[in-house]
Amino acid sequence: MKLAIPVLDDNGGSSKISEHFGHAPYFAFVEVNGSDYKINVEKNPMAESHGPGQIPNYVHEKNVNVMVVRGIGGRAIQFFQQLGIEVYRGAAGTVSEIVEEYIKGNIEDKDYEVEDKHHHEHE
């Protein structure tokens, strides 16, 4: 099983999850085998600019099965689902904390709204 987690820094298991998956400076790619796992943090080549579907395709090329994010838009979720990649929203913490919870079966998809600095809905 291979997970991808958008992160703020390149600190291995101590890397913190990014609020905005598409603009995260890095992705942590995590190979999970039973209770063992190996973390590889890579620079996000599309952190500055990307079009619809580019990041899901990039992650798919890395043979990722599961995308664990804090916040993500509905359109991006659809792209991941079309590629057969499960998406879990609402995660928090470091890569190691998230992976440990995933291994224990404690990760679930939580509806999570990102505070978008470009668009605000008013009630």
C-alpha positions, 0 to 999 in steps of 0.5 A: 500500500502506498500513501501520499500526504501533502506536507509543509517541509522535508523532515521525514516522519516529522513533516507536518501535513499541509492545509492546501494539498495542491500548493503543498511544497512537498509530498510524503510518499509512504510505502506501508507493509504491515506495521512497517513503513518507509517515508520518501519526501519529494518536492511538489513540482506543481506547488506554484501552478497546476491545472485540473487533474495534474496533481492526481495524475502525478500521484497516480504515476507514483503508484499511490493507492491512498491520498491523505489530506487536510483539505481538498476540493470536490473536483480534485477528489473526483480526479483521484477517484477516477484514478482509483485512489482513495481520499481521506480528508481532515487529517492532522499532525505529522507524517508518522502520526498519520501513518501510525493511525492509518496502520491501526485502521483509525483514519477515516474520511472527514468532511473538512472545509479549507479556509479559502483566501480567495473565496468566502461564502457568506450566510 
